[in-house]
């Protein structure tokens, strides 16, 4: 059975601790709860009341965390409520479609590394971060004003944190804790302005963020595409743990 999540649903929140997709859902829930129309949360339970899936939808972008779920029910559910995208474990996505749009690896930071030298820009505008990641064509980066509103909201509630590198007074690169809970952190928005590439800026920013999250006892993960970028993350202390997939509204579902 799929139903709306209510405030204080500890079983839902505990279920979200299991993987990187749950980290995103739980961070959104900790920020927005059930108070806003543009954010929705659902939970699927089996006949014994055990949680088998957690779902969030923010402005049409859905995240799904599932294990031993009724995937036929979930498939019918997402068709009914609609979506722009669904992000989930690749194995879960294969229950919905064989028309794969985009997939990649979940990598995890498991051992602290030596912080690399990088100059941080202290007084930066979020517009600078947006300009860098937008130029990089990172997945999921939409229009500026919705991005700014959501990012600012989450930063103010300590579920997101950006870092910006500075070179000659300019914003040269960025990385972010995109979603943070008490148990885990999802990093992303890793990008370097073209004229500053090749200086190790991205690696230095990611390592600094990952060291901080790991030191505070959080499982620290990142999603990367299924291309050579995975070798970059392996080189700075990440290990491949899982695979993710992105289903778009143009994908043919079963």
C-alpha positions in Angstrom: 0.0 0.0 0.0 1.2 3.5 -0.9 0.1 6.4 1.3 1.2 10.0 2.1 3.8 10.4 4.8 2.7 12.1 8.0 4.8 14.2 10.3 6.9 12.2 12.8 6.8 9.0 10.7 9.9 7.4 12.3 9.6 4.2 10.3 9.8 6.2 7.1 12.8 8.2 8.2 14.6 5.1 9.4 14.0 3.3 6.1 15.6 6.3 4.3 18.9 5.7 6.1 19.6 2.6 4.0 21.0 4.3 0.9 21.9 7.4 -1.0 18.4 7.9 -2.5 17.0 7.8 1.0 19.5 10.4 2.1 18.0 12.8 -0.5 14.4 12.0 0.5 15.2 12.3 4.3 17.0 15.6 3.8 14.1 17.0 1.9 11.7 15.8 4.5 13.8 17.4 7.3 13.7 20.7 5.4 10.1 20.9 4.1 8.2 18.2 6.0 4.6 18.1 4.8 4.1 21.9 4.8 4.6 22.8 1.1 2.4 21.8 -1.9 5.4 21.5 -4.3 7.0 18.8 -2.1 5.3 15.4 -1.6 6.3 12.3 0.3 4.9 8.8 0.1 5.6 5.5 1.8 4.9 2.0 0.7 4.3 -0.8 3.3 3.6 -4.5 3.0 0.8 -6.5 4.6 2.6 -6.5 7.9 3.1 -2.7 7.9 6.8 -2.9 7.1 8.1 -0.1 5.0 9.3 -1.2 1.6 9.7 2.1 -0.3 10.1 5.8 0.4 9.3 8.4 -2.3 9.7 12.1 -2.7 8.6 14.4 -5.5 9.9 18.0 -5.7 8.5 20.0 -8.5 8.0 16.8 -10.5 11.4 15.3 -9.8 11.0 12.1 -8.0 13.4 10.1 -5.8 12.7 6.5 -4.9 14.3 4.4 -2.2 13.1 0.8 -2.3 13.9 -2.7 -1.0 11.7 -5.8 -1.3 9.0 -3.5 -2.7 5.9 -4.2 -4.6 7.3 -2.9 -7.9 4.1 -3.4 -9.9 2.2 -1.2 -7.4 5.0 1.4 -7.6 5.0 1.3 -11.3 1.3 2.0 -11.4 1.7 4.7 -8.7 4.3 6.7 -10.6 2.2 6.5 -13.8 -0.8 8.0 -11.9 0.9 10.8 -10.0 3.3 11.7 -12.8 6.9 12.8 -12.8 9.5 14.7 -14.8 12.3 12.4 -13.6 12.7 9.5 -11.3 16.1 8.9 -9.7 16.7 5.5 -8.0 18.9 2.5 -7.8 19.6 1.1 -11.3 18.3 -2.3 -10.2 15.0 -0.7 -9.1 14.7 1.2 -12.4 14.9 -2.1 -14.3 11.5 -3.0 -12.8 10.0 0.0 -14.6 11.7 0.1 -17.9 14.3 -1.3 -20.2 14.6 2.1 -22.0 17.6 3.4 -20.0 18.1 7.2 -20.2 21.1 7.8 -18.0 22.9 5.8 -15.4 26.1 5.8 -13.4 27.8 4.8 -10.1 27.2 5.5 -6.5 30.7 6.0 -5.0 31.4 6.2 -1.3 34.2 7.9 0.7 35.3 5.5 3.4 38.7 6.7 4.7 39.8 10.3 5.4 42.4 11.7 3.0 44.9 14.4 3.4 43.3 17.8 2.6 44.7 19.2 -0.6 45.7 22.8 -0.9 43.0 25.1 -2.1 42.0 28.7 -1.5 38.4 29.1 -0.4 36.3 32.1 -1.4 34.6 33.2 1.8 32.2 35.9 0.6 30.6 34.4 -2.5 27.2 34.7 -4.0 25.2 31.6 -4.8 24.9 33.0 -8.3 28.6 32.3 -8.7 28.0 28.6 -7.8 25.1 28.4 -10.2 27.0 29.9 -13.1 29.8 27.3 -12.7 27.6 24.3 -12.5 25.2 25.5 -15.2 28.1 25.9 -17.6 29.2 22.3 -16.8 25.7 21.0 -17.8 25.4 19.0 -14.7 22.3 16.7 -14.4 19.3 18.2 -12.7 20.4 21.8 -12.7 17.3 23.8 -13.7 16.4 27.5 -13.9 18.2 29.9 -11.5 15.4 31.2 -9.3 13.9 27.8 -8.3 17.5 26.5 -7.8 18.3 29.5 -5.6 15.2 29.2 -3.5 15.6 25.5 -2.8 19.4 25.8 -2.2 19.1 28.8 0.1 16.3 27.0 2.1 18.4 23.9 2.6 21.6 25.8 3.4 19.7 27.7 6.1 18.6 24.4 7.6 22.0 22.8 7.5 21.1 20.1 5.0 23.3 21.6 2.3 26.7 23.3 2.2 28.6 24.8 -0.8 32.3 25.4 -1.1 33.9 27.7 -3.7 37.5 27.9 -4.7 39.1 31.2 -5.4 41.9 32.0 -7.9 42.9 35.6 -8.3 39.8 36.8 -6.6 37.5 34.8 -9.0 35.2 31.9 -8.3 37.2 29.1 -9.9 35.3 25.9 -8.9 32.7 24.6 -6.5 31.5 21.5 -4.8 28.5 21.0 -2.4 27.0 18.8 0.3 23.8 18.6 -1.7 21.9 16.7 1.0 22.8 16.0 4.6 21.0 14.1 7.4 22.1 12.9 10.8 23.4 9.6 9.2 24.7 10.5 5.7 25.7 13.1 3.2 25.3 13.2 -0.6 28.0 15.4 -2.3 27.7 16.9 -5.8 27.7 20.1 -7.9 31.4 19.4 -8.5 32.6 21.7 -11.3 35.5 23.9 -12.3 35.4 26.9 -14.6 37.1 26.0 -17.9 40.0 28.5 -17.5 41.0 27.0 -14.2 40.9 23.3 -15.0 43.9 21.0 -14.5 44.8 22.6 -11.1 43.3 20.0 -8.8 40.6 22.3 -7.6 37.7 19.9 -7.9 39.6 17.1 -6.1 40.6 19.5 -3.3 37.0 20.8 -2.7 35.5 17.3 -2.7 38.1 15.9 -0.4 37.6 18.7 2.1 33.9 18.3 2.1 34.1 14.5 2.3 36.7 14.6 5.2 34.4 16.8 7.2 31.3 14.7 6.7 33.1 11.4 7.5 34.7 12.9 10.6 31.2 13.7 11.8 30.1 10.1 11.4 28.1 10.4 8.2 28.2 7.9 5.4 29.4 10.1 2.5 28.5 9.3 -1.1 28.4 10.9 -4.5 26.7 10.0 -7.8 28.8 10.1 -11.0 28.2 9.1 -14.6 29.3 5.8 -16.1 32.3 7.4 -17.8 35.9 8.1 -17.0 34.9 10.5 -14.2 34.6 7.5 -11.9 38.4 7.0 -12.1 38.8 10.5 -10.8 36.7 9.8 -7.7 38.6 6.5 -7.2 41.8 8.5 -7.2 40.7 10.7 -4.3 39.5 7.9 -2.0 36.0 6.9 -3.3 34.9 3.3 -3.9 32.1 2.2 -6.2 29.2 0.8 -4.1 26.1 0.7 -6.3 24.6 2.0 -9.5 21.9 4.7 -10.1 19.6 5.4 -12.9 17.5 8.4 -14.1 14.1 7.8 -15.7 12.7 10.8 -17.6 9.1 11.5 -18.5 9.8 10.5 -22.1 10.9 7.0 -21.0 8.7 4.1 -22.1 7.6 2.3 -19.0 6.4 -1.3 -18.8 
